[in-house]
Amino acid sequence: MNDHYEFLRPLARLMRAHQRFERAVWALNGIIISIAIYALMQSLGLTMLMKFYYQDSIILGALPAIISIIFGFTGATLLNRRRKTDIFPLLGPVLSEKAKTAYDNKDLDSLPMQSLAEEIKLSLAGTKPSQILDRRELSGRAVAAILLFAVVILLAQGGVVQTADLQSIIELKERASSIFQEEKPQPSAISNESLSGNLFGNPSLAVLNENKLPLVLSPGTGAGSIPINTRPVQRVFQQSQAGEAAAVPSELYIESLPPENREIIKRYFTILSQGD
């Protein structure tokens, strides 16, 4: 390097400080945007649901945080492209023009260039990074990140309670479902037979004392009956002598009935006597 161009050393020092400053701004912007997106997911309940349903998977459980970081630093990169990364405007209106001109012509060895380099060398050597970089940008972003992080902590505490409540509700639902499944009555053979049997056939619709009671539905003339064309039949009846009516004890009457019908008829008369 030419001795007359020693201004490049203090200029390079200021450029490195400016690059570190811009990287810090980019990182803080990414953190702020990431935390804001994550807080939004928390308020919508997405983080709670992911952690609850994917408790066995660390990656899926932390998917909202991963997405927030990706979108956060992507947005920070887009914002950083709009910022002025050139250090020369920060040097002031007079020094910035001279420093840029000298930097653009640093490869030339001429008397005007030597005079310009000597002039700006003293100015750049006495310039500190804190004089041209606004540290308030970093402090303001840091405070915003801390406040957002505090909001995330508060939402996380509320999410823990909601997760516990959701776990209790789901466990209660599972217990209730298991109880109802155990107490659910099994369909009986009688109901199956009554549903699958022929209404106009001769199925067994009831069982009493292990005796099947055959019931037959005969067609009638009421609503819903099936009309059957019949012809009048001439019948011949013979007269018989009138007999005297005599009371018959119920025990004898029941004994004369078929065995399969005795019990139901006996119960019928018992109910009638109780009604009186």
PyMOL commands that set and color helices and strands:
alter all, ss='L'
color gray80, all
select helices_A, chain A and resi 3-5+8-44+46-53+58-61+63-82+88-91+93-104+111-125+129-132+135-183+189-196+250-255+259-275
alter helices_A, ss='H'
color red, helices_A
select strands_A, chain A and resi 204-208+211-214
alter strands_A, ss='S'
color yellow, strands_A
deselect
rebuild
show_as cartoon
